Amino acid sequence: MTDSSRSVDSLRANVARALPAALDTLTQLVRIPSVSWDGFDAAHVEASAEFVADRVRTLGLFDEVRIVREPHSDGPGHGQPAVLARRDPKPGFPTVLLYAHHDVQPEGDRAVWQSDPFEPEIRNGRMYGRGAADDKAGVLVHLTALEQLRDVLGDDLSIGLALFIEGEEEFGSRSFTSVLDRHLSLLKSDVIVVADSDNRTVDIPSLTVSLRGNTTFALTVSTLDHASHSGMLGGAVPDAMMAAMTLVSTLYTADGSVAVEGLRSHSAPVPDFTVEELRHDAGLKDGVSEVGTGPILSRLWFQPAITVTGIDAPSVKNASNTLVPSVTLKISVRVAPGQTAREAFDVVAAHLRANAPWGAHLEFGHVDFGNPFLVDASGSAASLELDALRDAWGGADPVMVGVGGSIPFVADLVDRFPDAQILITGVEDPASRAHSPNESLSIAVFERAILAETLFLTRLNDRAE
């Protein structure tokens, strides 16, 4: 049975009182530049893990708290440190696994930031800093909601709790399956809450029910054994840049749709979304149109996309009048639900080989796969979460959305815990600019997300009694 201390109004007041401390802890965590990519100081990721583990221990809720580093599942080496914890349920009660990640993307071009990316600054109701939204706020949502759960329920806390705060989500989760397999009993759960997605707007919450998959790879295009004078041989000899640009153009139709035969789309209804909204969210410059066909959200959620995310070639500063013998491209393919990332890579690679101009040599490397996912939103946990979101957002109806980005490890969670209900929530909104300069967190969304998770966990505990 619930009582007045567990009412929406009471819990909302509790969360409001806890918010300043949560923001202070988040500020301290964002100050740690925990970039998990190769080439960055791993000591910062270690420090971030220690910071999180210390806060988890301080809660006094868990029977065990560990920091673990497990081997990569696809090659030599070990992953970055993850924080794991568990509290067993009372007999007959379910266990909830709470996931987030404490690592972050590199800062990018610091000159574009309006404030230091690792010295959080609050402006106009938002906290600016790398990881402020993605996903250190997700970590603090879990920790603060658990703090509320402890204080409100006390000895009435009966559900089991597990925690998985990953340390390398931004670098491909290469040890994710190793962590699952080596600590399966610690993480075994009936409901999984992934706090690493976004919301429709600041004032409209979302539950993510579909994710595109992703396959990334490096493509090296070569045409010459060595560089040659562009004036002496240009016009008769194809250089690698010329071949690469010609090849990339075959990936798209005239309207910008993907032109690779065998890349599939998913069919499902989508809400209305205007071109004006797209222009605002994407920051399209005047005169630049959108690409593709069909409803905009269908293009973003349920159709494939191909992006060249990087090129290794001579820089403009170092360019000379030579034909370039070889260039390397980093290519990202977003995969619609219903097709595996492996199959998508195979058809894209076949297309590239079939369309290589002038006999250019192609070499593929650094291939990574992350499968798409469709959430079953018909379960009891999803219904409970939707109610919690509605109450936390003051009566605003939550929307069930797809996400064009990828969270590849969700498919691994389904594989290891096939009977668990998975809920994908988050603290981002269209203005968060995750992965970009001037990443930010809406403090209003942060507070509502904490309340929503507190309501969900409290009600799950009460309902299971």
PyMOL commands that set and color helices and strands:
alter all, ss='L'
color gray80, all
select helices_A, chain A and resi 4-6+8-30+42-59+110-112+136-156+169-171+176-182+184-187+230-233+240-249+275-282+296-301+341-354+357-359+380-392+409-416+443-464
alter helices_A, ss='H'
color red, helices_A
select strands_A, chain A and resi 64-68+82-87+95-101+121-123+126-128+160-166+191-198+206-211+213-222+228-229+305-312+322-323+326-335+361-370+373-374+399-403+421-428+440-442
alter strands_A, ss='S'
color yellow, strands_A
deselect
rebuild
show_as cartoon
